[in-house]
C-alpha cells in the first residue's frame, strides 16, 4: 500500500479511482493514517481530523472517509 505524503485532492482522486481501496496518508504532524472510503448519503458533508486536529480529508458528496492510526511495531 502506498503512502501519500499529505492528504488532499490528489490523494482523494487516486483513492476514488481505486474503488474503495484502502490507502495510507500522512498528516502534516507526521502521523500515518489508514484511510478507507464508503458510499454515504448525498448531501452530508464531513471531515476526518488527525489527533493534532489537522484536517486529513473532507467531503460534501456521497463518499465518506474513515481513518484509523497506522500501528507501527
C-alpha positions in Angstrom: 0.0 0.0 0.0 1.5 3.4 -1.0 1.8 6.3 1.4 0.6 9.7 0.4 2.9 12.5 1.6 -0.2 14.5 2.6 -3.9 14.5 2.3 -5.5 16.5 -0.4 -7.2 16.4 -3.8 -4.6 14.2 -5.5 -4.9 11.6 -2.7 -8.6 11.6 -2.8 -8.7 11.5 -6.6 -6.4 8.4 -6.6 -8.5 6.7 -3.8 -11.8 7.3 -5.6 -10.3 5.9 -8.8 -9.4 2.7 -7.0 -13.0 2.0 -5.9 -12.8 1.6 -2.1 -9.2 0.5 -2.0 -7.7 1.5 1.4 -4.7 3.8 1.4 -2.3 5.4 3.9 -1.9 9.1 4.2 0.5 11.2 6.4 -0.7 14.1 8.4 1.3 17.3 8.5 2.4 16.3 12.0 3.9 13.1 10.7 1.3 10.6 12.0 0.2 7.9 9.5 -3.4 7.0 9.0 -5.1 4.0 7.2 -7.9 5.6 5.2 -10.9 3.8 3.8 -14.0 5.2 2.0 -17.5 4.0 1.5 -20.7 5.3 0.0 -22.9 7.5 2.1 -26.0 9.6 1.8 -25.9 12.5 -0.6 -25.6 16.0 0.9 -24.0 15.0 4.2 -20.7 16.9 4.4 -18.0 16.0 6.9 -14.3 15.6 7.5 -11.7 13.4 9.2 -9.2 15.1 11.5 -5.9 13.8 12.9 -5.4 13.7 16.7 -3.5 17.0 16.2 -6.8 18.5 14.8 -5.4 18.9 11.3 -7.9 18.0 8.6 -7.0 14.8 6.8 -9.8 14.8 4.3 -13.2 16.4 3.9 -16.2 15.6 1.7 -19.5 17.0 0.6 -20.9 14.3 -1.6 -21.8 10.6 -1.4 -18.3 9.3 -0.4 -17.4 9.1 3.3 -13.9 8.5 4.6 -12.8 6.7 7.8 -9.4 6.8 9.3 -7.5 4.6 11.8 -4.0 5.2 13.1 -1.3 3.0 11.5 0.1 0.6 14.0 3.9 0.6 14.0 5.5 -2.4 15.6 
